[in-house]
Amino acid sequence: MSDSPNLTSIAGTTGGVAIYVHADTDVVARQVLNSDNNSDCELLWVSVQSTKYDVIIGAIYHPPEPKYRTSDLLDYIENCVEKLATCSPDSTIILAGDLNGLPEQDLVIKTGLTPTVKEPTRGNDCLYRIFVSKLCYTDVKVVNSAIKCDYKAIIAYSGVTNQGQL
């Protein structure tokens, strides 16, 4: 048994996103849509599966001054969520990341995902957010970062152990 995490990442022009999953977990990177038309979009999808659950996690970074139109990003996310929900109807879809000024309500309307972060993560703004297709967390907390910075971290707890449960 290894405690080394699996790492799946995508480097973008402004930073990149990564998803760390325990090495004993089955993880598959998913190309949801042809990303050639969205090369500036920093959105990575992975499937995490066990005998008890199937979760599809999207990690996203939306920069403060993107090279793309925000409406194009929202359309792209909508198409991804729609395709994932159609291809894997029993899966829980989680979209999380740094969304900067992306309007939460626009994302909710486009995708039907439920926001879980209810308080600011930097100053008075909620930059970091988690959206879910099914209510899978028993507790979501915004806490001070372990490093000295003006950002806060999000801890989302599902109430179950790592014994093959979400």
C-alpha positions as CSV (number, residue, x, y, z in Angstrom):
1,M,0.0,0.0,0.0
2,S,1.4,3.4,-1.0
3,D,0.6,6.7,0.7
4,S,1.8,8.6,-2.4
5,P,-1.0,10.4,-4.1
6,N,-2.0,10.1,-7.7
7,L,-1.6,13.4,-9.5
8,T,-3.5,14.5,-12.5
9,S,-2.9,18.0,-13.7
10,I,-3.3,20.5,-16.5
11,A,-1.0,23.5,-16.8
12,G,-2.6,26.5,-18.1
13,T,-1.2,29.8,-19.2
14,T,-1.9,31.4,-15.8
15,G,-1.2,28.7,-13.3
16,G,-2.9,25.3,-13.8
17,V,-5.1,23.0,-11.8
18,A,-4.4,19.7,-10.1
19,I,-6.3,16.9,-8.4
20,Y,-4.6,14.8,-5.8
21,V,-6.2,11.4,-4.9
22,H,-4.9,8.7,-2.6
23,A,-2.8,6.1,-4.5
24,D,-5.1,3.3,-3.6
25,T,-8.0,4.9,-5.4
26,D,-8.9,4.2,-9.0
27,V,-8.7,7.5,-10.9
28,V,-9.3,8.1,-14.6
29,A,-8.7,11.5,-16.3
30,R,-11.6,12.3,-18.5
31,Q,-11.7,14.4,-21.6
32,V,-15.3,15.4,-21.5
33,L,-15.4,17.6,-24.7
34,N,-12.9,18.3,-27.3
35,S,-10.7,20.8,-25.6
36,D,-9.2,22.2,-28.8
37,N,-11.8,25.0,-28.8
38,N,-11.2,25.7,-25.1
39,S,-7.4,25.7,-24.9
40,D,-7.4,28.7,-22.6
41,C,-9.8,27.1,-20.2
42,E,-8.2,25.5,-17.2
43,L,-10.7,22.8,-16.3
44,L,-9.6,19.2,-15.5
45,W,-12.1,16.3,-15.0
46,V,-11.3,13.0,-13.3
47,S,-13.4,10.0,-12.3
48,V,-12.9,8.5,-8.9
49,Q,-14.4,5.1,-8.5
50,S,-14.8,2.4,-6.0
51,T,-17.3,-0.4,-5.4
52,K,-19.5,2.0,-3.4
53,Y,-19.4,5.3,-5.3
54,D,-18.6,7.0,-8.6
55,V,-17.6,10.7,-8.3
56,I,-16.6,13.0,-11.2
57,I,-14.4,15.9,-10.0
58,G,-13.7,19.0,-12.0
59,A,-10.9,21.3,-10.9
60,I,-11.1,24.8,-12.4
61,Y,-9.2,28.0,-12.5
62,H,-10.9,31.1,-13.9
63,P,-8.4,34.0,-13.9
64,P,-9.4,37.6,-13.0
65,E,-8.7,38.7,-16.5
66,P,-9.3,35.7,-18.8
67,K,-8.3,35.4,-22.4
68,Y,-11.8,34.1,-23.2
69,R,-15.3,35.4,-22.7
70,T,-16.9,34.4,-19.4
71,S,-20.0,33.4,-21.3
72,D,-17.9,30.9,-23.3
73,L,-16.6,29.4,-20.1
74,L,-20.1,29.1,-18.7
75,D,-21.3,27.4,-21.9
76,Y,-18.4,25.0,-21.8
77,I,-19.0,24.1,-18.2
78,E,-22.7,23.6,-18.9
79,N,-21.9,21.3,-21.9
80,C,-19.4,19.3,-19.7
81,V,-21.9,18.8,-16.9
82,E,-24.7,17.9,-19.3
83,K,-22.5,15.3,-21.0
84,L,-21.2,13.9,-17.7
85,A,-24.7,13.6,-16.3
86,T,-25.9,11.8,-19.4
87,C,-23.0,9.4,-19.6
88,S,-22.8,8.7,-15.9
89,P,-26.3,9.4,-14.4
90,D,-25.5,7.8,-11.1
91,S,-22.3,9.7,-10.5
92,T,-21.9,12.7,-8.2
93,I,-20.4,15.6,-10.0
94,I,-18.2,18.0,-8.1
95,L,-16.8,21.2,-9.6
96,A,-14.3,23.1,-7.4
97,G,-11.7,25.7,-7.8
98,D,-10.8,29.4,-8.0
99,L,-13.6,31.1,-9.9
100,N,-12.6,34.7,-9.1
101,G,-15.4,36.9,-10.5
102,L,-17.5,34.2,-12.2
103,P,-21.1,34.9,-11.1
104,E,-22.2,32.0,-8.9
105,Q,-25.9,32.3,-9.9
106,D,-25.0,32.1,-13.6
107,L,-23.1,28.8,-13.0
108,V,-26.0,27.5,-10.9
109,I,-28.6,28.4,-13.7
110,K,-26.4,26.9,-16.4
111,T,-25.5,23.6,-14.7
112,G,-28.1,22.9,-11.9
113,L,-25.2,22.3,-9.5
114,T,-25.6,23.4,-5.9
115,P,-23.1,25.8,-4.3
116,T,-21.7,24.6,-1.0
117,V,-19.5,27.5,0.2
118,K,-21.5,30.1,2.0
119,E,-18.8,32.5,3.2
120,P,-15.9,34.6,1.8
121,T,-12.6,32.9,1.0
122,R,-10.6,36.1,0.4
123,G,-11.5,39.4,2.0
124,N,-15.3,39.9,1.3
125,D,-15.1,37.8,-1.9
126,C,-15.9,34.1,-2.4
127,L,-13.2,33.2,-4.9
128,Y,-12.9,29.5,-4.1
129,R,-16.0,27.5,-4.5
130,I,-17.4,24.0,-4.6
131,F,-20.5,23.0,-6.5
132,V,-22.2,19.6,-6.4
133,S,-24.8,17.7,-8.3
134,K,-25.9,15.8,-5.1
135,L,-25.6,16.9,-1.6
136,C,-22.6,14.8,-0.6
137,Y,-21.0,16.9,2.2
138,T,-22.2,17.0,5.8
139,D,-20.0,20.0,6.5
140,V,-18.2,22.7,4.5
141,K,-16.0,25.1,6.4
142,V,-13.9,28.0,5.4
143,V,-10.8,28.2,7.5
144,N,-7.6,30.2,7.8
145,S,-4.8,28.9,5.6
146,A,-2.0,26.9,7.2
147,I,0.4,29.3,5.4
148,K,0.6,33.1,5.9
149,C,-1.6,34.6,3.2
150,D,-4.9,36.4,2.8
151,Y,-6.7,33.4,1.3
152,K,-8.7,31.0,3.2
153,A,-9.0,27.3,2.6
154,I,-12.2,25.2,2.2
155,I,-12.6,21.9,4.0
156,A,-15.5,19.8,2.7
157,Y,-16.3,16.8,4.9
158,S,-18.5,13.9,3.7
159,G,-18.9,12.3,7.1
160,V,-17.5,8.9,6.0
161,T,-14.2,7.2,6.1
162,N,-11.8,6.4,3.2
163,Q,-13.0,2.8,3.3
164,G,-14.6,2.9,-0.1
165,Q,-17.2,5.6,0.7
166,L,-17.5,9.2,-0.5
